[in-house]
Amino acid sequence: MNYDESPEPAIAYSKFPMAIVSNVCAGASGSSVAYYLHQYAAEASIPVNITVFERSSRAGGRTTTVHAYNNPTFPVELGGSIFVEVNRILVDAVRRFNLSTGSASIRTGEGSDPPVLGIWNGERFVLTAKDEMGWWDLAKLLWKYGYAPIKTRNLMKNTVERFLKLYDEKFPWASLSDVVEELGLLAETAVTGKQYLKNNGISDLFANEVVQASTRVNYAQNIGLVHGLVTMICMATDGAIAVNGGNWQIFDNMVRFASEDLRFHTNVTAISRHEDGKYTIRSKNSWFLTETEETFDEVILATPHQFSSVDLSGATTKIPDAIPYVHLHVTLLASPHVLSPGAFSLPSNKQAPAVVLTTLGPDEDYGAHRHGVGKPNFWSISTLRPIINPKTGGSEFLYKIFSPEPVNETFLAHIFGLRTTFTNSSDEYEIKEEDFPWIYPHIWHSYPYTYPRLTFEELRLDEGSEGQGGLWYTGGMDAFASTMETNSLMGRNIAGLIAKKWKEEDDKKR
């Protein structure tokens, strides 16, 4: 996701004025902290005035919807596409705001019965599967991989069970590093996914062919790079759903429920701390070019600092570390063509799977190298659903492609098996407009490279003279686990810490 286009907000509040600074699209953490802070304050009968500063024109962060053919009846998710039944915060918000959801299963609309999913290693499909696996499909899976699928599922469930303690038993936690250690999750975060699976008796074959396909489609990274917790999160796929019309609606509803002071098109440039512990926020409105300075009791920086353009030097010496983010190319397109069997070494009388995930070939091992896409040359291709071209009335399909580089005509001509002509004796192909009547390319700083680590960024950047500072930071969650749910959890947790702080302050006054 390109944080210049859609990062999360910064929040400021007042009890008390309070501010949430997102500067990049009032995303999951900023919207969540506003939502829960409003909720906790109401429960404690504490007046709170929450201001949300957002550089862009919308809420949603790394969830955003575009419309095929610029037609609002054809929404397509460009960012965070799905969440799952174990995602408590997102599921609760869907119910609270009465949002309609649909299954994330693929709908090709074809009368035949092709495989829905295939894992491609650049030479052949190492695994294909139907939408719902029958007993024979399961038998073949166990025959090839032994008990590795069952072991992996049990391992994932154990990890999720410990992770869920962040919601209740340990909530709210003052330090992500400390609570990760207390819950025994360092076993997952301290090593790569490859090593974690090996440590737990998962065969290399299943790890490389199946688990790695999941980390590649979800994080554009191989299991030799990501840490073990992210690897397990990628395998927790039960009950995948999406909000009809776009997942951004969850966060838009959250932030609008919590605040009547939403400052869209407003860029926070600096935050400074007063001797009395209050904070000044300097901001500039991009529409009216007006600059303002306002004072708040507490401030939450709810976006990765490195993308925020916020000067914190007047507020704290704890400047968050910059961490490397994946540059993910997302290409949405409509075409009357289906994926070519020949592009995937299949005979012409076979159909290619509707969803093609990828992994590395048996002779490829990129370890922790970032540029590890390998022979497939893309991370995934998904057939989303059938669509009717509003201009021609013709039947087409919507596709989503994840790749490390921009998709070009040569690539499209190859995977769709089009007749092509060389131009100027180059290796580029010339394709016709009717082959791809709608194409929408985008690049995100989508998520960090989740290298193994033992510690994570502090939640409070300025503790003040008595450890009671009010400058908070949500960005450390991304390096732990970058999802809509985990960032929402970080927002909820910081809201819980602020509410706890208020109660302690009130108790001292009595």
C-alpha positions as CSV (number, residue, x, y, z in Angstrom):
1,M,0.0,0.0,0.0
2,N,1.3,3.4,-0.8
3,Y,1.1,5.3,2.4
4,D,1.2,8.6,0.6
5,E,-2.2,7.7,-0.8
6,S,-3.8,5.8,2.0
7,P,-2.1,5.7,5.4
8,E,-3.8,5.7,8.8
9,P,-4.8,8.7,10.8
10,A,-3.3,10.5,13.7
11,I,-5.8,11.0,16.6
12,A,-5.9,13.7,19.1
13,Y,-8.3,13.7,22.0
14,S,-9.6,16.0,24.7
15,K,-10.8,15.2,28.2
16,F,-9.9,16.4,27.3
17,P,-9.0,17.2,23.7
18,M,-7.3,14.2,22.0
19,A,-5.8,13.8,18.6
20,I,-5.3,10.8,16.2
21,V,-2.7,11.5,13.5
22,S,-3.0,9.1,10.6
23,N,-1.8,11.2,7.7
24,V,-2.5,8.1,5.6
25,C,-6.1,7.1,5.3
26,A,-7.6,6.6,8.8
27,G,-6.8,2.9,8.6
28,A,-7.3,0.0,10.9
29,S,-5.3,1.2,14.0
30,G,-6.3,4.8,13.9
31,S,-10.0,4.1,13.3
32,S,-10.0,1.4,16.0
33,V,-8.3,3.5,18.7
34,A,-10.8,6.3,18.0
35,Y,-13.7,3.8,18.2
36,Y,-12.7,2.1,21.4
37,L,-11.5,5.3,23.1
38,H,-15.0,6.8,22.5
39,Q,-16.5,3.6,23.8
40,Y,-14.3,3.3,27.0
41,A,-14.8,7.0,27.8
42,A,-18.6,6.7,27.5
43,E,-18.5,3.6,29.8
44,A,-16.6,5.7,32.4
45,S,-18.7,8.8,31.9
46,I,-15.6,10.7,30.8
47,P,-16.1,13.5,28.3
48,V,-13.7,13.1,25.3
49,N,-13.3,15.1,22.2
50,I,-11.5,13.2,19.5
51,T,-10.0,14.9,16.4
52,V,-8.8,12.8,13.5
53,F,-6.2,14.3,11.2
54,E,-6.1,12.5,7.8
55,R,-3.9,13.6,4.8
56,S,-6.1,11.8,2.2
57,S,-9.7,12.2,1.4
58,R,-11.0,9.0,2.9
59,A,-10.9,6.4,5.7
60,G,-9.7,2.8,5.2
61,G,-5.9,2.8,5.1
62,R,-4.7,-0.3,3.3
63,T,-8.3,-1.2,2.4
64,T,-9.6,0.6,-0.6
65,T,-12.1,-0.1,-3.3
66,V,-11.9,0.9,-7.0
67,H,-14.6,0.4,-9.6
68,A,-14.2,-1.6,-12.8
69,Y,-14.9,0.6,-15.8
70,N,-15.5,3.5,-13.3
71,N,-18.9,1.9,-12.7
72,P,-20.0,2.0,-9.0
73,T,-21.9,-1.3,-9.5
74,F,-18.5,-3.1,-10.0
75,P,-16.5,-2.6,-6.8
76,V,-13.1,-4.4,-6.7
77,E,-11.0,-4.6,-3.5
78,L,-7.5,-3.1,-4.2
79,G,-6.1,-3.6,-0.7
80,G,-6.9,-5.8,2.2
81,S,-9.3,-8.3,0.6
82,I,-10.5,-10.7,3.3
83,F,-10.7,-11.4,7.0
84,V,-11.6,-14.6,8.9
85,E,-13.9,-15.8,11.6
86,V,-11.3,-15.6,14.3
87,N,-10.8,-11.8,13.7
88,R,-13.0,-10.7,16.6
89,I,-12.7,-7.0,16.2
90,L,-13.6,-6.9,12.5
91,V,-16.4,-9.5,12.9
92,D,-17.9,-7.5,15.9
93,A,-17.7,-4.2,13.9
94,V,-19.5,-5.8,10.9
95,R,-22.3,-6.8,13.3
96,R,-22.3,-3.4,15.1
97,F,-22.6,-1.4,11.9
98,N,-24.9,-3.9,10.1
99,L,-22.6,-4.4,7.2
100,S,-23.4,-7.1,4.7
101,T,-20.7,-9.7,3.9
102,G,-20.1,-12.4,1.4
103,S,-18.0,-15.5,1.1
104,A,-14.5,-15.0,-0.3
105,S,-14.8,-18.1,-2.5
106,I,-14.0,-17.8,-6.2
107,R,-17.0,-17.7,-8.6
108,T,-15.8,-18.4,-12.1
109,G,-19.3,-18.8,-13.6
110,E,-18.1,-21.7,-15.8
111,G,-20.2,-24.7,-16.4
112,S,-17.4,-27.2,-16.2
113,D,-15.5,-28.3,-13.1
114,P,-11.9,-27.1,-13.3
115,P,-9.6,-26.9,-10.3
116,V,-10.3,-23.7,-8.3
117,L,-6.7,-23.4,-6.9
118,G,-3.3,-24.5,-8.1
119,I,0.2,-24.0,-6.7
120,W,2.6,-23.3,-9.6
121,N,6.4,-23.5,-9.2
122,G,7.3,-22.0,-12.5
123,E,7.4,-25.4,-14.2
124,R,4.4,-27.4,-13.0
125,F,1.5,-27.4,-10.6
126,V,2.7,-29.1,-7.4
127,L,-0.9,-29.1,-6.1
128,T,-4.4,-28.4,-7.4
129,A,-7.6,-28.4,-5.4
130,K,-11.3,-28.0,-5.8
131,D,-13.2,-25.3,-3.8
132,E,-14.4,-28.0,-1.4
133,M,-12.1,-30.9,-0.9
134,G,-13.7,-34.3,-0.8
135,W,-12.4,-37.4,1.0
136,W,-10.5,-38.5,-2.1
137,D,-8.7,-35.1,-2.4
138,L,-7.8,-35.3,1.3
139,A,-6.5,-38.8,0.9
140,K,-4.3,-37.7,-2.0
141,L,-3.0,-34.8,0.1
142,L,-2.1,-37.1,3.0
143,W,-0.5,-39.6,0.6
144,K,1.8,-36.9,-0.8
145,Y,2.6,-34.9,2.4
146,G,2.0,-37.5,5.2
147,Y,0.7,-35.9,8.4
148,A,2.2,-32.5,7.6
149,P,-1.1,-30.9,6.8
150,I,-2.6,-32.1,10.1
151,K,0.5,-31.1,12.1
152,T,0.5,-27.7,10.5
153,R,-3.2,-27.1,11.3
154,N,-2.7,-28.2,15.0
155,L,0.4,-25.9,15.2
156,M,-1.6,-23.0,13.8
157,K,-4.5,-23.6,16.3
158,N,-2.0,-23.6,19.2
159,T,-0.5,-20.3,18.0
160,V,-3.9,-18.7,17.6
161,E,-5.0,-19.8,21.0
162,R,-2.0,-18.0,22.6
163,F,-2.4,-15.0,20.4
164,L,-6.0,-14.6,21.4
165,K,-4.9,-13.9,25.0
166,L,-3.9,-10.5,23.7
167,Y,-7.6,-9.7,23.6
168,D,-8.5,-10.5,27.2
169,E,-6.2,-12.2,29.6
170,K,-3.3,-9.8,29.0
171,F,-5.3,-6.8,27.9
172,P,-4.3,-4.0,27.9
173,W,-0.5,-4.7,27.5
174,A,1.9,-1.8,28.0
175,S,4.7,-3.4,25.9
176,L,4.3,-5.6,22.8
177,S,7.8,-7.0,23.4
178,D,7.0,-8.1,26.9
179,V,3.6,-9.6,26.2
180,V,4.9,-11.6,23.2
181,E,7.5,-13.1,25.6
182,E,4.9,-13.8,28.3
183,L,2.7,-15.7,25.8
184,G,5.5,-17.8,24.5
185,L,5.2,-16.2,21.0
186,L,8.9,-15.6,20.8
187,A,9.2,-19.2,19.6
188,E,7.4,-18.0,16.5
189,T,8.8,-14.5,16.0
190,A,12.4,-15.3,16.8
191,V,13.0,-17.6,13.8
192,T,12.0,-17.8,10.2
193,G,8.9,-19.7,9.1
194,K,11.1,-22.3,7.5
195,Q,13.0,-22.9,10.7
196,Y,9.8,-22.8,12.8
197,L,8.1,-25.5,10.7
198,K,11.2,-27.6,10.8
199,N,11.5,-27.3,14.6
200,N,7.9,-28.6,14.8
201,G,8.4,-31.6,12.6
202,I,6.7,-30.2,9.4
203,S,8.3,-31.7,6.3
204,D,10.2,-29.5,3.9
205,L,8.1,-30.7,1.0
206,F,4.8,-29.4,2.6
207,A,6.5,-26.3,3.9
208,N,8.0,-25.3,0.6
209,E,5.1,-26.3,-1.6
210,V,2.0,-25.4,0.4
211,V,2.8,-23.1,3.4
212,Q,5.2,-21.0,1.2
213,A,2.5,-20.5,-1.4
214,S,0.4,-18.9,1.4
215,T,3.1,-16.6,2.7
216,R,3.8,-15.5,-0.9
217,V,0.1,-14.6,-1.7
218,N,-0.4,-12.9,1.7
219,Y,3.0,-11.2,2.2
220,A,4.9,-11.5,-1.0
221,Q,7.7,-13.2,0.9
222,N,9.1,-16.7,1.2
223,I,9.2,-18.8,4.4
224,G,12.9,-18.3,4.6
225,L,12.4,-14.6,5.2
226,V,9.2,-14.2,7.3
227,H,9.1,-15.1,10.9
228,G,7.1,-18.0,12.2
229,L,4.1,-16.1,13.6
230,V,3.3,-14.6,10.2
231,T,3.7,-18.0,8.7
232,M,1.0,-19.4,11.1
233,I,-1.3,-16.4,10.5
234,C,-1.2,-17.2,6.8
235,M,-2.5,-20.7,7.5
236,A,-5.5,-19.5,9.6
237,T,-8.0,-19.2,6.7
238,D,-11.2,-20.7,8.1
239,G,-14.4,-18.7,7.4
240,A,-12.8,-16.1,5.0
241,I,-15.3,-13.3,4.3
242,A,-15.3,-9.7,2.9
243,V,-17.7,-6.7,3.3
244,N,-19.8,-6.3,0.2
245,G,-18.7,-3.1,-1.4
246,G,-15.4,-2.9,0.3
247,N,-13.8,-3.6,3.7
248,W,-12.9,0.1,4.1
249,Q,-16.5,0.5,5.3
250,I,-15.5,-1.1,8.7
251,F,-13.0,1.7,9.4
252,D,-15.0,4.5,7.9
253,N,-17.9,3.5,10.3
254,M,-15.6,3.2,13.2
255,V,-14.0,6.6,12.8
256,R,-17.3,8.4,12.0
257,F,-18.9,6.8,15.1
258,A,-16.1,8.0,17.3
259,S,-15.5,11.6,16.1
260,E,-17.4,14.5,14.7
261,D,-14.1,16.3,14.0
262,L,-12.6,14.5,11.0
263,R,-9.9,16.6,9.3
264,F,-9.6,15.0,5.9
265,H,-7.1,16.7,3.4
266,T,-5.1,17.8,6.5
267,N,-1.4,16.9,6.9
268,V,0.2,17.0,10.3
269,T,3.7,18.3,9.9
270,A,5.0,18.4,13.5
271,I,4.1,17.4,17.1
272,S,5.8,19.1,20.0
273,R,5.5,18.7,23.8
274,H,4.9,21.5,26.4
275,E,6.4,21.6,29.8
276,D,2.9,21.0,31.3
277,G,2.7,17.7,29.3
278,K,0.3,18.9,26.7
279,Y,1.0,18.7,22.9
280,T,0.9,21.1,20.0
281,I,0.0,19.7,16.6
282,R,1.0,21.8,13.6
283,S,-1.1,20.9,10.5
284,K,-1.8,22.2,7.0
285,N,-5.0,21.8,5.0
286,S,-4.2,20.9,1.4
287,W,-7.5,22.4,0.1
288,F,-7.3,25.8,1.7
289,L,-3.5,25.8,2.3
290,T,-4.2,27.0,5.8
291,E,-1.8,26.2,8.6
292,T,-2.9,25.8,12.2
293,E,-1.5,25.0,15.6
294,E,-3.7,23.3,18.3
295,T,-3.1,21.9,21.7
296,F,-4.2,18.4,22.8
297,D,-3.8,16.4,26.0
298,E,-2.9,13.2,24.3
299,V,-1.8,12.2,20.7
300,I,-1.8,8.9,18.9
301,L,0.5,8.6,15.8
302,A,-1.5,6.0,14.0
303,T,0.6,5.4,10.9
304,P,4.2,4.1,10.3
305,H,6.3,7.1,11.2
306,Q,8.6,6.7,8.2
307,F,5.6,7.4,5.9
308,S,4.0,10.1,8.0
309,S,6.2,13.2,7.3
310,V,5.6,14.2,11.0
311,D,8.5,15.9,12.8
312,L,8.6,14.4,16.3
313,S,11.9,16.1,17.4
314,G,10.0,18.6,19.6
315,A,8.1,15.9,21.4
316,T,10.4,12.9,22.0
317,T,13.8,11.4,21.5
318,K,12.2,8.0,20.9
319,I,11.9,8.2,17.1
320,P,10.5,4.9,15.7
321,D,12.9,2.9,13.6
322,A,12.3,2.9,9.8
323,I,11.7,-0.7,8.6
324,P,11.7,-1.9,5.0
325,Y,8.3,-2.4,3.3
326,V,7.4,-4.6,0.4
327,H,6.6,-2.7,-2.9
328,L,3.7,-4.8,-4.2
329,H,2.4,-4.3,-7.7
330,V,-1.4,-5.0,-7.8
331,T,-2.9,-5.2,-11.3
332,L,-6.7,-5.4,-11.6
333,L,-8.1,-6.1,-15.1
334,A,-11.1,-7.3,-17.0
335,S,-10.8,-9.6,-20.0
336,P,-13.0,-12.0,-22.0
337,H,-10.1,-14.5,-21.9
338,V,-9.4,-17.2,-19.4
339,L,-6.0,-18.2,-18.2
340,S,-4.2,-20.2,-20.8
341,P,-3.4,-23.9,-20.0
342,G,-0.3,-23.7,-22.2
343,A,1.1,-20.9,-19.9
344,F,1.1,-23.4,-17.1
345,S,2.4,-26.5,-19.0
346,L,-1.1,-28.0,-19.2
347,P,-2.5,-29.8,-22.3
348,S,-4.8,-27.6,-24.4
349,N,-7.9,-29.7,-23.4
350,K,-7.3,-28.9,-19.7
351,Q,-8.4,-25.7,-17.9
352,A,-6.0,-23.7,-15.7
353,P,-7.1,-23.1,-12.1
354,A,-9.1,-20.0,-11.4
355,V,-6.5,-19.0,-8.7
356,V,-2.8,-19.6,-9.2
357,L,-0.6,-19.3,-6.2
358,T,3.1,-19.7,-6.6
359,T,6.1,-21.2,-4.8
360,L,9.7,-21.8,-5.6
361,G,11.0,-24.7,-7.7
362,P,13.0,-27.6,-6.1
363,D,16.3,-26.1,-7.2
364,E,15.5,-22.6,-5.8
365,D,16.2,-21.3,-2.3
366,Y,16.4,-17.6,-1.8
367,G,16.7,-17.8,2.0
368,A,16.0,-14.3,3.4
369,H,16.6,-12.5,0.1
370,R,13.8,-10.0,-0.5
371,H,13.7,-10.5,-4.3
372,G,12.7,-14.2,-4.1
373,V,9.8,-14.4,-6.6
374,G,11.8,-17.1,-8.6
375,K,10.7,-18.8,-11.8
376,P,7.0,-18.0,-11.6
377,N,7.8,-14.3,-11.9
378,F,4.6,-13.3,-10.0
379,W,3.1,-13.9,-6.6
380,S,-0.4,-14.8,-7.5
381,I,-3.2,-14.5,-10.1
382,S,-6.8,-14.7,-9.0
383,T,-10.0,-14.9,-11.0
384,L,-12.3,-12.8,-8.9
385,R,-15.7,-13.2,-10.6
386,P,-17.6,-12.9,-13.9
387,I,-18.5,-9.4,-15.1
388,I,-20.5,-7.8,-17.9
389,N,-18.7,-5.1,-19.9
390,P,-21.1,-2.1,-19.6
391,K,-19.9,-0.7,-22.9
392,T,-20.2,-3.8,-25.1
393,G,-22.5,-6.1,-23.1
394,G,-19.9,-8.9,-23.5
395,S,-19.1,-11.4,-20.8
396,E,-15.7,-11.0,-19.1
397,F,-13.8,-11.9,-16.0
398,L,-12.2,-9.8,-13.3
399,Y,-8.6,-10.7,-12.4
400,K,-6.2,-9.6,-9.7
401,I,-2.4,-10.1,-10.1
402,F,0.2,-9.6,-7.4
403,S,3.7,-9.2,-8.7
404,P,7.1,-7.7,-7.7
405,E,7.3,-5.6,-10.9
406,P,4.8,-3.9,-13.2
407,V,2.8,-6.3,-15.4
408,N,3.6,-5.8,-19.1
409,E,2.0,-6.8,-22.4
410,T,4.4,-9.7,-22.8
411,F,3.3,-11.2,-19.5
412,L,-0.4,-10.7,-20.2
413,A,-0.2,-12.2,-23.7
414,H,1.6,-15.2,-22.3
415,I,-0.7,-16.1,-19.4
416,F,-3.8,-15.6,-21.5
417,G,-2.4,-17.4,-24.6
418,L,-3.1,-14.6,-27.0
419,R,-2.0,-14.5,-30.6
420,T,0.8,-12.1,-30.7
421,T,3.1,-10.3,-33.1
422,F,6.6,-9.0,-32.4
423,T,7.1,-5.3,-32.7
424,N,10.4,-3.8,-33.8
425,S,12.1,-7.2,-33.3
426,S,11.9,-6.7,-29.5
427,D,10.6,-9.1,-26.9
428,E,7.5,-7.1,-26.3
429,Y,4.1,-8.2,-27.6
430,E,1.4,-6.1,-29.1
431,I,-2.1,-6.8,-27.7
432,K,-5.5,-5.4,-28.6
433,E,-7.5,-3.1,-26.4
434,E,-10.5,-5.5,-26.6
435,D,-8.3,-8.2,-25.0
436,F,-8.1,-6.1,-21.8
437,P,-10.7,-3.3,-22.0
438,W,-10.1,-2.3,-18.3
439,I,-6.7,-2.4,-16.5
440,Y,-6.0,-0.7,-13.2
441,P,-2.3,-0.9,-11.9
442,H,-1.3,0.2,-8.4
443,I,1.7,-0.1,-6.2
444,W,1.5,-0.4,-2.4
445,H,3.9,-0.2,0.5
446,S,1.8,-3.1,1.5
447,Y,3.5,-4.6,4.6
448,P,7.0,-4.8,6.1
449,Y,9.5,-7.5,5.5
450,T,8.7,-9.5,8.6
451,Y,12.2,-10.6,9.6
452,P,12.6,-12.6,12.8
453,R,12.9,-10.4,15.8
454,L,12.8,-10.5,19.6
455,T,11.6,-6.9,20.4
456,F,9.1,-4.5,18.9
457,E,8.5,-0.8,18.9
458,E,7.3,0.9,22.1
459,L,3.7,1.9,22.4
460,R,4.4,5.1,24.2
461,L,7.0,7.5,22.7
462,D,7.0,10.1,25.4
463,E,6.6,9.0,29.0
464,G,7.1,12.4,30.5
465,S,8.7,13.2,33.9
466,E,6.5,10.8,35.8
467,G,6.0,8.1,33.2
468,Q,2.6,9.6,32.3
469,G,3.3,11.0,28.8
470,G,0.6,11.0,26.2
471,L,2.3,10.4,22.8
472,W,1.3,7.0,21.6
473,Y,2.4,4.9,18.6
474,T,0.6,2.1,16.8
475,G,3.2,1.3,14.1
476,G,5.1,-1.3,16.0
477,M,2.3,-3.9,15.3
478,D,3.2,-4.1,11.6
479,A,6.5,-5.9,12.3
480,F,4.7,-8.3,14.6
481,A,1.8,-9.2,12.3
482,S,0.5,-6.8,9.6
483,T,-3.2,-7.5,9.1
484,M,-6.4,-5.5,9.3
485,E,-7.3,-7.3,12.6
486,T,-3.9,-7.0,14.3
487,N,-3.7,-3.3,13.6
488,S,-7.2,-2.9,14.9
489,L,-6.1,-4.8,18.0
490,M,-3.2,-2.4,18.5
491,G,-5.7,0.5,18.3
492,R,-8.0,-1.1,20.8
493,N,-5.1,-1.9,23.1
494,I,-3.8,1.7,23.1
495,A,-7.4,2.9,23.8
496,G,-7.5,0.6,26.7
497,L,-4.1,1.9,28.1
498,I,-5.4,5.5,27.8
499,A,-8.6,4.6,29.6
500,K,-6.6,2.9,32.3
501,K,-4.3,5.9,32.6
502,W,-7.3,8.2,33.0
503,K,-8.7,6.0,35.8
504,E,-5.4,6.1,37.6
505,E,-5.3,9.8,37.3
506,D,-8.8,10.2,38.7
507,D,-8.0,7.8,41.6
508,K,-5.0,10.0,42.6
509,K,-7.2,13.1,42.7
510,R,-9.6,11.4,45.2
